[in-house]
Amino acid sequence: MAKAAPEEQLRLLDLQALDSTLNLLLRQAASARSNPALGSVAGRVAEVDGELVRAETELGDLERELTRAEDEVQSVVTRLERDEKRLGSGTGSSKDLTALQHEVVSLTRRRSDLEDVELDVMERVETARSTRAEVQERTDAVRAELRGLEEARDAELADIEARRTRVQAQRDELASTFDAGLLGLYERILARRGVGAARLFHGKSEGSGMELSPGDLRDISGAAPDDVVLCPDSGCILVRSADWGNQQP
């Protein structure tokens, strides 16, 4: 059985308190990183990003269609202006002028049809632009929400890391004051069990939270004050206080 002065064993509780704090900070950091709100908002960002891509693609297609419609109208207008100028000059044979008149009528009708198409595409472009603007606004809002959550997470993690650094330094300083054998035993138990040392108080192990059996208490009664005893349930070092074996009233 390992040996350590009772006051040395008592100081293990201070070390355990620091290790418990480090473990708590580790869990808090993991919780901050896995915040479900981050995943939820990130999913919404992906959704609105997809909507924005579709809205921009549709708008781009319609703007190209509008450009083609405008070019077609302009082409007809150019021909129509040329023919009207020739017709107005009165030059050419009667047959040529008659054919030119027919072409002007045909081009005027064609211009009207193309302008109707152009107007329809313009209206669809305006609708697509409004849709894209609305999706862009929602995308910006969701992205801003995600940035806010990420900034809050990063600030929380920075605070946790600052506290962890301070506690780790305190822990390292305290650990350096222990006998190597006792510290090694404590750290092996801590690694396996999650708790290296706990108080035995009024017959109850604070490592397991359980009342020890009369038989276990008798065995501990037979141990010397400098004997290092272990909790039969949790396996941690049991640090005995002055009234460790007295039952609570």
VEXVO-291657 format. One line per 8 residues: for each residue x, y, z of N, C-alpha, C, CB. Coordinates in Angstrom, 2 decimals, padded with zeros to 5 digits. Glycine has a CB too. Example, Ala and Ser with C-alpha at 12.3 -4.5 7.8 and 13.67 -1.06 7.14 Angstrom:
BEGIN
013.19:-005.69:007.80:012.30:-004.50:007.80:013.20:-003.30:007.80:011.31:-004.47:009.05; 012.85:-002.25:007.08:013.67:-001.06:007.14:012.90:000.03:007.87:014.08:-000.60:005.72;
***
This chain:
BEGIN
000.86:-001.20:000.00:000.00:000.00:000.00:000.89:001.24:000.00:-000.97:000.01:001.23; 000.52:002.21:-000.85:001.29:003.46:-000.92:001.17:004.23:000.39:000.80:004.33:-002.09; 002.19:005.03:000.65:002.22:005.81:001.88:002.35:007.30:001.55:003.40:005.35:002.79; 001.71:008.15:002.35:001.85:009.60:002.24:001.31:010.23:003.50:001.11:010.16:000.98; 001.96:011.26:003.96:001.50:011.94:005.19:000.06:012.41:005.01:002.44:013.13:005.55; -000.73:012.36:006.08:-002.13:012.79:005.97:-002.29:014.19:005.39:-002.77:012.75:007.33; -001.40:015.13:005.79:-001.52:016.48:005.26:-001.18:016.53:003.76:-000.60:017.44:006.03; -000.29:015.61:003.33:000.03:015.51:001.90:-001.18:014.98:001.13:001.27:014.59:001.67;
-001.83:013.98:001.70:-003.04:013.45:001.05:-004.13:014.52:001.00:-003.55:012.20:001.81; -004.23:015.32:002.05:-005.27:016.36:002.08:-005.06:017.37:000.95:-005.27:017.07:003.44; -003.80:017.65:000.64:-003.53:018.61:-000.43:-003.93:018.08:-001.81:-002.05:018.97:-000.44; -004.11:016.76:-001.89:-004.59:016.19:-003.16:-005.97:016.74:-003.54:-004.65:014.65:-003.07; -006.75:017.12:-002.53:-008.08:017.66:-002.82:-007.96:019.00:-003.56:-008.89:017.84:-001.52; -006.93:019.78:-003.22:-006.70:021.03:-003.94:-006.32:020.75:-005.39:-005.60:021.87:-003.24; -005.50:019.73:-005.58:-005.09:019.36:-006.93:-006.30:018.86:-007.72:-003.98:018.28:-006.89; -007.12:018.05:-007.06:-008.31:017.53:-007.72:-009.27:018.66:-008.11:-009.03:016.51:-006.82;
-009.37:019.66:-007.24:-010.25:020.80:-007.55:-009.80:021.50:-008.83:-010.29:021.79:-006.38; -008.49:021.67:-008.97:-007.96:022.30:-010.18:-008.19:021.41:-011.40:-006.46:022.62:-010.02; -007.98:020.10:-011.24:-008.21:019.18:-012.37:-009.69:019.14:-012.75:-007.73:017.75:-012.01; -010.57:019.22:-011.75:-012.00:019.26:-012.04:-012.36:020.52:-012.81:-012.83:019.17:-010.74; -011.73:021.64:-012.44:-011.97:022.90:-013.15:-011.48:022.80:-014.59:-011.28:024.07:-012.44; -010.31:022.20:-014.78:-009.79:022.02:-016.14:-010.72:021.14:-016.97:-008.39:021.39:-016.10; -011.25:020.10:-016.36:-012.17:019.22:-017.07:-013.46:019.96:-017.43:-012.50:017.98:-016.21; -013.94:020.80:-016.49:-015.14:021.58:-016.76:-014.90:022.55:-017.91:-015.57:022.35:-015.50;
-013.74:023.21:-017.92:-013.43:024.14:-019.00:-013.32:023.42:-020.34:-012.13:024.87:-018.70; -012.80:022.21:-020.31:-012.72:021.40:-021.54:-014.11:021.11:-022.08:-011.97:020.09:-021.28; -015.04:020.76:-021.19:-016.42:020.49:-021.62:-017.10:021.76:-022.12:-017.22:019.88:-020.46; -016.81:022.88:-021.45:-017.41:024.14:-021.90:-016.91:024.52:-023.30:-017.09:025.27:-020.91; -015.63:024.29:-023.55:-015.09:024.59:-024.89:-015.72:023.69:-025.94:-013.55:024.43:-024.90; -015.87:022.41:-025.61:-016.50:021.48:-026.56:-017.94:021.88:-026.83:-016.45:020.04:-026.03; -018.64:022.32:-025.78:-020.03:022.76:-025.94:-020.11:024.01:-026.81:-020.66:023.04:-024.57; -019.16:024.93:-026.62:-019.16:026.16:-027.43:-018.90:025.84:-028.90:-018.09:027.15:-026.91;
-018.01:024.89:-029.15:-017.69:024.53:-030.55:-018.86:023.81:-031.23:-016.44:023.65:-030.60; -019.61:023.03:-030.44:-020.69:022.23:-031.03:-022.05:022.87:-030.83:-020.69:020.84:-030.43; -022.08:024.18:-030.62:-023.34:024.89:-030.43:-024.31:024.55:-031.57:-023.10:026.42:-030.37; -025.45:023.92:-031.27:-026.37:023.52:-032.34:-026.90:024.70:-033.14:-027.53:022.75:-031.77; -026.93:025.88:-032.53:-027.41:027.06:-033.26:-026.49:027.37:-034.44:-027.50:028.28:-032.32; -025.18:027.13:-034.26:-024.24:027.37:-035.35:-024.54:026.46:-036.55:-022.80:027.15:-034.87; -024.78:025.18:-036.26:-025.09:024.24:-037.33:-026.39:024.59:-038.04:-025.16:022.84:-036.79; -027.37:025.00:-037.24:-028.67:025.35:-037.81:-028.56:026.56:-038.73:-029.68:025.63:-036.70;
-027.89:027.61:-038.25:-027.77:028.83:-039.07:-026.86:028.58:-040.27:-027.22:029.99:-038.22; -025.81:027.77:-040.10:-024.95:027.44:-041.24:-025.75:026.71:-042.31:-023.76:026.57:-040.78; -026.69:025.85:-041.90:-027.55:025.18:-042.85:-028.44:026.16:-043.60:-028.41:024.14:-042.15; -028.94:027.16:-042.87:-029.77:028.18:-043.51:-028.95:029.02:-044.48:-030.42:029.08:-042.46; -027.68:029.28:-044.13:-026.80:030.02:-045.04:-026.64:029.24:-046.35:-025.42:030.27:-044.38; -026.44:027.93:-046.24:-026.29:027.11:-047.44:-027.56:027.17:-048.30:-025.97:025.65:-047.06; -028.71:027.17:-047.64:-029.98:027.22:-048.37:-030.13:028.54:-049.12:-031.16:027.02:-047.41; -029.91:029.66:-048.42:-030.10:030.96:-049.08:-029.00:031.21:-050.12:-030.10:032.10:-048.04;
-027.81:030.67:-049.90:-026.76:030.78:-050.92:-027.21:030.08:-052.20:-025.43:030.17:-050.41; -027.83:028.91:-052.04:-028.35:028.20:-053.20:-029.44:028.99:-053.91:-028.88:026.83:-052.79; -030.34:029.59:-053.11:-031.40:030.42:-053.69:-030.80:031.59:-054.45:-032.35:030.93:-052.60; -029.75:032.21:-053.88:-029.13:033.36:-054.51:-028.48:032.98:-055.84:-028.09:033.99:-053.58; -027.83:031.84:-055.87:-027.22:031.37:-057.12:-028.29:031.17:-058.19:-026.43:030.05:-056.90; -029.41:030.55:-057.79:-030.49:030.33:-058.77:-031.09:031.65:-059.25:-031.60:029.45:-058.16; -031.28:032.60:-058.29:-031.85:033.89:-058.66:-030.91:034.66:-059.59:-032.14:034.72:-057.40; -029.61:034.62:-059.33:-028.65:035.32:-060.17:-028.54:034.66:-061.54:-027.29:035.36:-059.50;
-028.63:033.32:-061.58:-028.58:032.62:-062.86:-029.79:032.98:-063.71:-028.52:031.10:-062.64; -030.96:032.98:-063.09:-032.17:033.33:-063.84:-032.10:034.77:-064.34:-033.42:033.14:-062.96; -031.64:035.68:-063.48:-031.52:037.08:-063.89:-030.52:037.22:-065.04:-031.10:037.95:-062.71; -029.39:036.53:-064.95:-028.40:036.60:-066.03:-028.96:036.11:-067.35:-027.17:035.79:-065.66; -029.71:035.00:-067.30:-030.32:034.47:-068.53:-031.29:035.47:-069.13:-031.04:033.14:-068.24; -032.11:036.08:-068.28:-033.10:037.04:-068.77:-032.44:038.31:-069.30:-034.09:037.39:-067.65; -031.38:038.76:-068.66:-030.69:039.96:-069.15:-030.06:039.69:-070.52:-029.61:040.41:-068.15; -029.55:038.49:-070.74:-029.02:038.15:-072.06:-030.15:038.08:-073.09:-028.26:036.80:-072.01;
-031.30:037.53:-072.65:-032.46:037.47:-073.55:-032.93:038.88:-073.89:-033.61:036.67:-072.90; -032.89:039.79:-072.93:-033.29:041.18:-073.17:-032.33:041.85:-074.15:-033.35:041.97:-071.85; -031.05:041.59:-074.00:-030.07:042.16:-074.92:-030.34:041.70:-076.34:-028.63:041.78:-074.49; -030.64:040.39:-076.51:-030.95:039.88:-077.84:-032.21:040.56:-078.41:-031.15:038.35:-077.80; -033.23:040.71:-077.54:-034.47:041.34:-078.01:-034.21:042.79:-078.41:-035.56:041.28:-076.91; -033.40:043.51:-077.62:-033.09:044.91:-077.95:-032.31:045.00:-079.25:-032.28:045.55:-076.81; -031.39:044.05:-079.46:-030.61:044.05:-080.71:-031.51:043.80:-081.91:-029.51:042.98:-080.65; -032.46:042.87:-081.75:-033.38:042.59:-082.86:-034.24:043.80:-083.18:-034.27:041.39:-082.52;
-034.74:044.48:-082.14:-035.54:045.69:-082.37:-034.70:046.75:-083.08:-036.10:046.24:-081.04; -033.47:046.95:-082.60:-032.61:047.96:-083.19:-032.29:047.64:-084.64:-031.32:048.09:-082.38; -032.10:046.36:-084.94:-031.82:045.96:-086.32:-032.98:046.31:-087.24:-031.53:044.46:-086.39; -034.21:046.03:-086.78:-035.40:046.35:-087.58:-035.56:047.85:-087.71:-036.66:045.72:-086.95; -035.33:048.59:-086.61:-035.45:050.06:-086.65:-034.46:050.64:-087.66:-035.20:050.66:-085.25; -033.25:050.13:-087.68:-032.24:050.62:-088.62:-032.67:050.40:-090.07:-030.89:049.93:-088.36; -033.15:049.20:-090.34:-033.63:048.91:-091.70:-034.84:049.76:-092.05:-033.99:047.42:-091.84; -035.73:049.93:-091.07:-036.94:050.72:-091.32:-036.59:052.18:-091.61:-037.90:050.63:-090.13;
-035.67:052.73:-090.87:-035.26:054.11:-091.08:-034.60:054.27:-092.45:-034.31:054.57:-089.97; -033.82:053.27:-092.81:-033.16:053.33:-094.13:-034.19:053.30:-095.26:-032.17:052.16:-094.29; -035.18:052.37:-095.13:-036.20:052.23:-096.17:-037.08:053.47:-096.24:-037.05:051.00:-095.93; -037.43:054.04:-095.08:-038.27:055.23:-095.08:-037.53:056.41:-095.71:-038.72:055.59:-093.65; -036.25:056.48:-095.50:-035.46:057.54:-096.11:-035.43:057.40:-097.62:-034.03:057.55:-095.55; -035.25:056.16:-098.10:-035.23:055.93:-099.55:-036.60:056.22:-100.15:-034.82:054.48:-099.87; -037.65:055.80:-099.39:-039.01:056.02:-099.89:-039.32:057.52:-099.94:-040.03:055.30:-099.00; -038.83:058.25:-098.96:-039.08:059.69:-098.92:-038.37:060.43:-100.02:-038.67:060.24:-097.59;
-037.24:059.88:-100.46:-036.49:060.55:-101.54:-037.19:060.43:-102.87:-035.08:059.97:-101.65; -038.05:059.40:-103.02:-038.80:059.21:-104.26:-037.97:058.70:-105.41:-039.44:060.47:-104.67; -036.74:058.33:-105.17:-035.88:057.83:-106.24:-036.16:056.36:-106.47:-034.38:058.05:-105.91; -036.07:055.94:-107.71:-036.30:054.56:-108.06:-037.54:054.40:-108.90:-036.41:053.72:-106.81; -037.67:053.23:-109.45:-038.83:052.96:-110.32:-040.08:052.79:-109.48:-038.59:051.69:-111.17; -041.22:052.85:-110.16:-042.49:052.67:-109.47:-042.57:051.30:-108.81:-043.66:052.85:-110.44; -042.05:050.30:-109.52:-042.06:048.94:-108.97:-041.20:048.86:-107.70:-041.55:047.92:-110.02; -040.02:049.50:-107.75:-039.12:049.47:-106.60:-039.74:050.20:-105.40:-037.76:050.11:-106.96;
-040.40:051.34:-105.69:-041.01:052.10:-104.61:-042.18:051.34:-103.98:-041.48:053.45:-105.12; -042.95:050.62:-104.83:-044.06:049.81:-104.31:-043.52:048.70:-103.41:-044.90:049.20:-105.47; -042.47:048.03:-103.85:-041.86:046.97:-103.04:-041.33:047.53:-101.73:-040.72:046.27:-103.83; -040.78:048.73:-101.84:-040.24:049.37:-100.65:-041.35:049.70:-099.66:-039.46:050.64:-101.03; -042.50:050.14:-100.16:-043.64:050.43:-099.30:-044.10:049.17:-098.56:-044.80:051.02:-100.13; -044.16:048.06:-099.29:-044.55:046.78:-098.68:-043.55:046.38:-097.58:-044.64:045.66:-099.76; -042.28:046.61:-097.86:-041.26:046.24:-096.88:-041.37:047.11:-095.63:-039.85:046.36:-097.49; -041.68:048.40:-095.82:-041.85:049.30:-094.68:-043.02:048.84:-093.82:-042.08:050.74:-095.15;
-044.11:048.45:-094.46:-045.27:047.95:-093.71:-044.89:046.69:-092.94:-046.45:047.66:-094.66; -044.19:045.79:-093.61:-043.78:044.53:-092.98:-042.82:044.79:-091.81:-043.12:043.60:-094.01; -041.87:045.70:-092.03:-040.91:046.01:-090.95:-041.58:046.71:-089.78:-039.79:046.88:-091.49; -042.56:047.56:-090.06:-043.29:048.23:-088.98:-044.03:047.23:-088.12:-044.28:049.26:-089.56; -044.64:046.24:-088.78:-045.34:045.19:-088.04:-044.35:044.34:-087.24:-046.15:044.30:-089.00; -043.22:044.04:-087.90:-042.19:043.26:-087.22:-041.63:044.01:-086.02:-041.06:042.92:-088.20; -041.44:045.32:-086.16:-040.95:046.14:-085.07:-041.92:046.10:-083.89:-040.74:047.59:-085.54; -043.22:046.20:-084.18:-044.23:046.18:-083.13:-044.20:044.85:-082.37:-045.63:046.42:-083.72;
-044.09:043.75:-083.14:-044.04:042.42:-082.50:-042.80:042.28:-081.61:-044.05:041.30:-083.56; -041.67:042.74:-082.14:-040.42:042.62:-081.38:-040.43:043.50:-080.13:-039.23:042.97:-082.26; -041.04:044.68:-080.24:-041.13:045.56:-079.08:-042.02:044.96:-078.00:-041.65:046.93:-079.50; -043.07:044.23:-078.43:-043.91:043.53:-077.44:-043.09:042.46:-076.72:-045.15:042.89:-078.13; -042.29:041.74:-077.48:-041.42:040.72:-076.88:-040.42:041.38:-075.93:-040.66:039.91:-077.97; -039.84:042.50:-076.41:-038.87:043.23:-075.58:-039.50:043.70:-074.28:-038.31:044.44:-076.36; -040.71:044.22:-074.35:-041.40:044.69:-073.16:-041.68:043.55:-072.19:-042.70:045.38:-073.55; -042.09:042.40:-072.72:-042.35:041.24:-071.87:-041.07:040.80:-071.16:-042.93:040.07:-072.70;
-039.96:040.76:-071.88:-038.69:040.35:-071.27:-038.25:041.37:-070.23:-037.59:040.18:-072.35; -038.46:042.68:-070.54:-038.09:043.72:-069.57:-038.85:043.54:-068.26:-038.36:045.12:-070.15; -040.14:043.21:-068.36:-040.93:043.00:-067.15:-040.43:041.80:-066.37:-042.41:042.81:-067.51; -040.05:040.74:-067.09:-039.52:039.54:-066.42:-038.17:039.84:-065.78:-039.39:038.37:-067.41; -037.37:040.70:-066.44:-036.07:041.09:-065.87:-036.28:041.87:-064.57:-035.26:041.94:-066.88; -037.23:042.80:-064.56:-037.51:043.57:-063.36:-037.97:042.67:-062.21:-038.56:044.64:-063.64; -038.83:041.69:-062.55:-039.28:040.74:-061.53:-038.11:039.94:-060.99:-040.34:039.79:-062.11; -037.22:039.49:-061.89:-036.05:038.70:-061.48:-035.10:039.54:-060.63:-035.31:038.16:-062.71;
-034.97:040.84:-060.97:-034.11:041.72:-060.18:-034.68:041.91:-058.77:-033.93:043.08:-060.87; -035.98:042.05:-058.68:-036.61:042.19:-057.37:-036.43:040.93:-056.54:-038.11:042.51:-057.52; -036.59:039.78:-057.21:-036.40:038.50:-056.53:-034.97:038.35:-056.04:-036.77:037.33:-057.45; -034.01:038.69:-056.92:-032.60:038.59:-056.53:-032.30:039.52:-055.36:-031.69:038.93:-057.72; -032.84:040.72:-055.37:-032.61:041.67:-054.28:-033.18:041.16:-052.96:-033.21:043.04:-054.62; -034.38:040.55:-053.04:-035.01:040.01:-051.83:-034.20:038.84:-051.27:-036.46:039.56:-052.13; -033.72:037.97:-052.17:-032.90:036.83:-051.73:-031.57:037.31:-051.19:-032.68:035.83:-052.89; -030.99:038.33:-051.82:-029.72:038.90:-051.35:-029.88:039.46:-049.95:-029.22:039.99:-052.31;
-031.01:040.14:-049.70:-031.26:040.71:-048.38:-031.36:039.62:-047.33:-032.54:041.55:-048.39; -032.08:038.54:-047.66:-032.20:037.43:-046.70:-030.86:036.75:-046.50:-033.24:036.41:-047.18; -030.10:036.61:-047.58:-028.77:035.98:-047.47:-027.86:036.80:-046.57:-028.13:035.82:-048.87; -027.86:038.12:-046.76:-027.02:038.99:-045.93:-027.42:038.89:-044.45:-027.13:040.45:-046.40; -028.73:038.81:-044.21:-029.21:038.75:-042.82:-028.77:037.44:-042.15:-030.75:038.88:-042.78; -028.89:036.33:-042.87:-028.53:035.03:-042.29:-027.02:034.94:-042.10:-029.03:033.87:-043.19; -026.27:035.47:-043.07:-024.81:035.47:-042.92:-024.38:036.33:-041.74:-024.14:035.97:-044.22; -025.06:037.46:-041.55:-024.74:038.32:-040.40:-025.05:037.60:-039.10:-025.53:039.65:-040.48;
-026.16:036.85:-039.09:-026.50:036.07:-037.90:-025.43:035.03:-037.61:-027.87:035.39:-038.06; -024.94:034.37:-038.66:-023.90:033.36:-038.48:-022.61:034.00:-037.98:-023.65:032.61:-039.80; -022.25:035.15:-038.55:-021.04:035.83:-038.08:-021.16:036.21:-036.61:-020.76:037.09:-038.92; -022.34:036.66:-036.21:-022.55:037.01:-034.81:-022.36:035.81:-033.90:-023.94:037.58:-034.62; -022.91:034.66:-034.30:-022.75:033.45:-033.50:-021.28:033.01:-033.45:-023.62:032.31:-034.06; -020.60:033.10:-034.60:-019.19:032.70:-034.65:-018.33:033.63:-033.79:-018.69:032.70:-036.10; -018.63:034.92:-033.83:-017.86:035.86:-033.01:-018.09:035.61:-031.53:-018.24:037.31:-033.36; -019.37:035.31:-031.17:-019.67:035.01:-029.77:-018.96:033.72:-029.34:-021.19:034.87:-029.56;
-018.97:032.72:-030.22:-018.27:031.46:-029.92:-016.78:031.70:-029.74:-018.49:030.42:-031.04; -016.18:032.47:-030.65:-014.74:032.72:-030.57:-014.38:033.48:-029.30:-014.27:033.49:-031.81; -015.24:034.44:-028.93:-014.98:035.20:-027.70:-015.09:034.28:-026.49:-015.97:036.38:-027.56; -016.09:033.40:-026.50:-016.25:032.46:-025.39:-015.06:031.52:-025.31:-017.55:031.65:-025.54; -014.61:031.01:-026.46:-013.46:030.11:-026.47:-012.19:030.82:-026.00:-013.25:029.53:-027.88; -012.04:032.07:-026.38:-010.86:032.83:-025.94:-010.89:033.01:-024.43:-010.80:034.21:-026.64; -012.07:033.28:-023.88:-012.19:033.45:-022.43:-011.91:032.12:-021.72:-013.60:033.97:-022.05; -012.45:031.03:-022.27:-012.21:029.71:-021.67:-010.73:029.37:-021.71:-013.03:028.62:-022.41;
-010.08:029.66:-022.85:-008.66:029.34:-022.97:-007.83:030.17:-022.01:-008.19:029.58:-024.41; -008.21:031.43:-021.80:-007.47:032.27:-020.84:-007.59:031.71:-019.43:-007.99:033.73:-020.88; -008.83:031.29:-019.07:-009.02:030.70:-017.75:-008.28:029.37:-017.63:-010.53:030.50:-017.46; -008.33:028.56:-018.70:-007.65:027.27:-018.67:-006.15:027.44:-018.48:-007.93:026.48:-019.95; -005.60:028.45:-019.16:-004.16:028.71:-019.03:-003.80:029.07:-017.60:-003.73:029.84:-019.98; -004.63:029.92:-016.97:-004.35:030.30:-015.58:-004.46:029.11:-014.64:-005.33:031.41:-015.13; -005.52:028.32:-014.82:-005.72:027.17:-013.93:-004.63:026.13:-014.16:-007.11:026.53:-014.15; -004.23:025.92:-015.42:-003.19:024.94:-015.72:-001.88:025.35:-015.06:-003.00:024.80:-017.23;
-001.59:026.63:-015.06:-000.36:027.10:-014.41:-000.41:026.85:-012.92:-000.14:028.60:-014.69; -001.57:027.12:-012.31:-001.73:026.85:-010.87:-001.60:025.35:-010.60:-003.11:027.37:-010.36; -002.18:024.56:-011.48:-002.14:023.11:-011.31:-000.71:022.60:-011.42:-003.05:022.42:-012.36; 000.02:023.08:-012.42:001.41:022.64:-012.60:002.27:023.03:-011.41:002.00:023.23:-013.89; 002.06:024.23:-010.90:002.83:024.69:-009.75:002.54:023.83:-008.53:002.54:026.16:-009.45; 001.26:023.53:-008.28:000.90:022.72:-007.13:001.40:021.29:-007.30:-000.61:022.72:-006.92; 001.26:020.73:-008.50:001.69:019.34:-008.74:003.18:019.16:-008.48:001.35:018.92:-010.17; 003.95:020.21:-008.76:005.41:020.10:-008.58:005.82:019.98:-007.12:006.09:021.30:-009.19;
004.88:020.24:-006.21:005.22:020.19:-004.78:004.95:018.81:-004.18:004.43:021.25:-004.01; 004.38:017.88:-004.94:004.05:016.56:-004.41:005.20:015.58:-004.60:002.79:016.01:-005.08; 005.20:014.59:-003.71:006.10:013.45:-003.89:005.77:012.77:-005.22:005.97:012.44:-002.71; 006.80:012.40:-005.95:006.61:011.84:-007.29:005.76:010.57:-007.26:007.96:011.54:-007.93; 005.96:009.74:-006.24:005.19:008.49:-006.16:003.71:008.75:-005.95:005.71:007.61:-005.04; 003.39:009.65:-005.02:001.99:009.97:-004.75:001.35:010.64:-005.96:001.86:010.87:-003.51; 002.08:011.56:-006.57:001.54:012.26:-007.75:001.31:011.29:-008.90:002.49:013.40:-008.20; 002.25:010.37:-009.09:002.09:009.38:-010.16:000.86:008.52:-009.95:003.32:008.51:-010.26;
000.65:008.06:-008.68:-000.53:007.25:-008.38:-001.80:008.04:-008.65:-000.49:006.76:-006.93; -001.82:009.28:-008.17:-003.00:010.14:-008.36:-003.29:010.32:-009.85:-002.79:011.52:-007.69; -002.27:010.62:-010.64:-002.49:010.91:-012.06:-002.89:009.66:-012.84:-001.24:011.52:-012.67; -002.38:008.50:-012.45:-002.81:007.26:-013.13:-004.29:007.00:-012.86:-001.96:006.05:-012.65; -004.69:007.19:-011.60:-006.11:006.99:-011.25:-006.98:008.03:-011.96:-006.32:007.07:-009.72; -006.50:009.28:-011.99:-007.24:010.35:-012.67:-007.46:010.01:-014.14:-006.49:011.69:-012.54; -006.41:009.51:-014.79:-006.51:009.18:-016.21:-007.51:008.05:-016.46:-005.14:008.78:-016.76; -007.54:007.07:-015.55:-008.43:005.92:-015.73:-009.86:006.22:-015.29:-007.91:004.72:-014.96;
-010.00:006.93:-014.17:-011.31:007.06:-013.52:-011.97:008.43:-013.71:-011.16:006.79:-012.06; -011.17:009.43:-014.09:-011.73:010.77:-014.21:-011.68:011.56:-012.93:-013.14:010.69:-014.69; -011.50:010.86:-011.79:-011.33:011.49:-010.47:-010.14:010.82:-009.81:-012.64:011.37:-009.58; -009.18:011.64:-009.38:-007.98:011.07:-008.77:-008.06:010.96:-007.26:-006.78:011.88:-009.13; -008.74:011.91:-006.63:-008.84:011.91:-005.17:-010.15:012.56:-004.76:-007.63:012.66:-004.52; -010.73:012.04:-003.68:-011.99:012.60:-003.17:-012.01:012.42:-001.66:-013.23:011.93:-003.83; -012.82:013.20:-001.02:-012.92:013.15:000.43:-013.79:011.99:000.90:-013.46:014.47:000.97; -013.38:011.36:001.98:-014.24:010.40:002.70:-014.79:011.15:003.90:-013.44:009.09:003.14;
-016.10:011.37:003.87:-016.71:012.25:004.86:-017.96:011.60:005.41:-017.04:013.62:004.24; -017.98:011.38:006.75:-019.13:010.74:007.40:-019.49:009.42:006.73:-020.33:011.67:007.38; -018.46:008.65:006.41:-018.68:007.32:005.85:-019.10:007.30:004.39:-019.71:006.63:006.65; -019.08:008.45:003.73:-019.51:008.53:002.33:-018.34:008.95:001.45:-020.69:009.52:002.17; -018.15:008.23:000.35:-017.11:008.58:-000.60:-017.65:009.66:-001.54:-016.63:007.33:-001.40; -016.99:010.79:-001.56:-017.41:011.85:-002.47:-016.92:011.58:-003.89:-016.91:013.21:-001.99; -016.12:010.52:-004.05:-015.72:010.12:-005.40:-016.81:009.36:-006.11:-014.47:009.27:-005.34; -017.52:008.50:-005.37:-018.60:007.71:-005.95:-019.97:008.23:-005.58:-018.48:006.26:-005.52;
-020.01:009.05:-004.48:-021.31:009.51:-003.98:-022.04:008.45:-003.19:-022.17:009.97:-005.12; -021.35:007.37:-002.86:-021.98:006.23:-002.19:-021.50:006.12:-000.73:-021.68:004.92:-002.95; -022.40:005.65:000.13:-022.02:005.29:001.50:-021.20:004.01:001.45:-023.29:005.11:002.41; -020.10:004.00:002.16:-019.29:002.79:002.20:-019.94:001.75:003.12:-017.85:003.11:002.67; -019.74:000.49:002.82:-020.30:-000.58:003.63:-019.57:-000.66:004.96:-020.24:-001.93:002.88; -020.19:-001.23:005.97:-019.51:-001.39:007.26:-018.19:-002.13:007.13:-020.41:-002.13:008.23; -018.14:-003.13:006.24:-016.90:-003.88:006.05:-015.79:-003.01:005.49:-017.14:-005.05:005.13; -016.14:-002.18:004.50:-015.13:-001.29:003.92:-014.65:-000.28:004.96:-015.71:-000.55:002.69;
-015.57:000.22:005.76:-015.18:001.18:006.79:-014.27:000.54:007.83:-016.42:001.77:007.46; -014.53:-000.75:008.13:-013.65:-001.44:009.09:-012.25:-001.59:008.51:-014.22:-002.83:009.46; -012.18:-001.91:007.20:-010.86:-002.05:006.57:-010.09:-000.72:006.62:-011.01:-002.53:005.11; -010.80:000.36:006.37:-010.14:001.68:006.39:-009.73:002.03:007.82:-011.07:002.77:005.82; -010.54:001.61:008.81:-010.20:001.88:010.21:-008.89:001.21:010.58:-011.32:001.40:011.14; -008.61:000.09:009.95:-007.39:-000.63:010.26:-006.16:-000.08:009.56:-007.55:-002.06:009.90; -006.37:000.86:008.62:-005.24:001.44:007.89:-004.59:002.54:008.73:-005.70:002.00:006.53; -003.27:002.68:008.58:-002.53:003.72:009.28:-002.88:005.09:008.68:-001.01:003.46:009.21;
-002.72:006.17:009.42:-003.03:007.51:008.89:-002.28:007.85:007.62:-002.73:008.55:009.93; -001.05:007.30:007.46:-000.29:007.62:006.25:-000.48:006.60:005.15:001.17:007.74:006.59; -001.35:005.62:005.34:-001.69:004.69:004.27:-002.60:005.41:003.26:-002.39:003.42:004.84; -002.33:005.17:002.01:-003.19:005.73:000.95:-004.26:004.69:000.64:-002.36:006.11:-000.34; -005.50:005.01:000.97:-006.60:004.07:000.75:-007.41:004.51:-000.48:-007.52:003.97:002.01; -008.00:003.51:-001.11:-008.76:003.77:-002.34:-010.24:003.51:-002.13:-008.23:002.91:-003.50; -011.05:004.24:-002.85:-012.51:004.04:-002.80:-012.84:002.71:-003.45:-013.26:005.21:-003.51; -013.58:001.83:-002.77:-013.89:000.53:-003.36:-014.84:000.64:-004.56:-014.52:-000.37:-002.30;
-015.53:001.74:-004.69:-016.47:001.90:-005.81:-015.87:002.67:-006.98:-017.72:002.61:-005.33; -015.28:003.84:-006.72:-014.76:004.67:-007.82:-013.29:004.43:-008.10:-014.98:006.12:-007.51; -012.56:003.85:-007.15:-011.14:003.58:-007.34:-010.24:004.76:-007.07:-010.91:003.11:-008.70; -010.81:005.92:-006.69:-009.97:007.10:-006.44:-009.36:007.04:-005.03:-010.80:008.39:-006.61; -008.37:007.87:-004.79:-007.77:007.98:-003.47:-008.78:008.62:-002.53:-006.44:008.81:-003.52; -009.01:008.00:-001.41:-009.94:008.54:-000.41:-009.13:009.33:000.62:-010.77:007.40:000.28; -009.41:010.60:000.70:-008.74:011.47:001.66:-009.60:011.53:002.92:-008.48:012.91:001.07; -009.04:011.05:004.04:-009.82:010.94:005.28:-009.74:012.23:006.10:-009.33:009.76:006.12;
-010.89:012.75:006.43:-010.95:013.89:007.35:-010.97:013.37:008.78:-012.21:014.78:007.07; -010.90:014.29:009.76:-010.85:013.87:011.17:-012.06:013.01:011.57:-010.78:015.10:012.07; -013.21:013.33:011.00:-014.42:012.57:011.36:-014.91:011.74:010.18:-015.54:013.54:011.84; -013.96:011.18:009.45:-014.33:010.48:008.20:-015.27:009.32:008.43:-013.09:009.97:007.50; -015.10:008.63:009.58:-015.90:007.42:009.78:-017.20:007.65:010.54:-015.10:006.41:010.51; -017.40:008.85:011.03:-018.64:009.10:011.80:-019.82:009.26:010.85:-018.49:010.38:012.69; -020.87:008.57:011.14:-022.10:008.69:010.35:-022.76:010.03:010.64:-023.09:007.51:010.65; -023.37:010.61:009.63:-024.08:011.87:009.84:-025.31:011.61:010.70:-024.49:012.51:008.50;
-025.61:012.55:011.60:-026.80:012.37:012.47:-028.07:012.41:011.61:-026.85:013.47:013.58;
***
